[in-house]
Every structure is written in C-alpha cells, then in structure tokens.
C-alpha cells in the first residue's frame, strides 16, 4: 500500500478532503522522523513503537574487490509492533 492509497482510504472513511489528509499524514511522518533524529522513541499504544536500534560493528565483504571491510557501529530506525497488533496479524494473515 502506498502513501497515496493510505490518504485515499482515510479520506473515504472520514469524509475529509484528500489535501487535508495528505498534509496530516505528512505532518505525522515528519513528527516521527524528527523525534527519532532527536533520539526520542515514539510509542503509539495498541499500534507499536518507532525506535532507534544500534547495530554493532562488524566485518563485511566487498565481493567485487574480494576484500574484507570494517562496517562501523551505527543506529537505524525500526518499528516494533504492539503485542495486540502482532497477534491480530498472526491470526488473520496466512503464511505465504
């Protein structure tokens, strides 16, 4: 599902204009991005958490040059679904 499809569904369900919904969705995503950039996790009860995970340093491989490279430790954004949300997905979505 794309952002445009999300906006369309929200607009259809709420009766709010698509331009207003798009601005709201953009503001929501920017708020989450800004919070994570400022080292603050975002917790949405019943949905999940947007968190920062730290990846440890490791040795990788550049296969085109056949050399080992050192990948430094770094942070990445991650999403951790709430337990109730995960349980619903496990029950309703078939394994492919």
N, C-alpha and C positions, 0 to 999 in steps of 0.2 A: 504494500500500500504506500502510495506516495503522499507527500505533504498536501498536494492539490486534492487528492481523494479524501484525506482527513478533513480538510477545510470544507469540501462539498458535503460530506456526511454530517458534520457539525451544523452547517448552515441549514441543511434539510431538516434535521431533528429539532433545532431551536427556533427556526424562522428568522434568524439574524442574517443580515447581508453578508455575502462572501468576503467582501473587502474588510469588514469589521472583524470577522472570524479570522481571516488571514493575519491581520495586524495583531490580534490577540495571541494566535499561535506563535507568530514570530517573536512577540514580547516574552512569551513563556519560554521559548527555546533560548533566547538571549539571556534571560534571567538565570537559567540553569548553567549556561556556558560561563557567565560572569562569576557565579558563585563558585564553580569548580576552579576557575582561573585564580580565584582569591582563596583557594584551599579550604572551601566550605562545602561540605556534602549537602545534598538536597534530599529530604525524606518526605515522601508522599504516602501517607498512611493508606493501606489497602491496595496500593499500586506497586510501590517499590522505592528504591533509593538510587540516586545518581551519586556515585562515589569516585574517589581517586584511589587507584591501586598502584603500588610500587612494584615494578619489575626489577628483579635482581640483575646484576651484571652477569654476562655470560660470554662464552666463546662461540662465535658463529663461523660460517664458512662462506667465502666468496668462491663459488664453483667455477666462474668464468676465468678467474686467475689462479685457481687452485691454492688459495691461501687462507689461513685462519685469521679471523679478525676479532677484536675485542669489542663487544657491544656493552656500552656503559649502562649502569642502573638508570631507570627513567620512570616517570609517572605516566599513567594512561587513564582516561576516563572510562568508567564502567557502569553498568546498570545491574542492580541486584533486585529481582522481583520479590514482592511481598509473598509470604507463605500462602495466603489465601488465593492470590493471583496465580502462583505456580500450581497449586492444587487444582484449580479450575482448568488450566491448560492441560495438565496431565490427564484429567478425566475426559475432556471434550475433543482434544486434537489427537487424531490417530498417528501412530508412528509410521513414518514413510519408509 
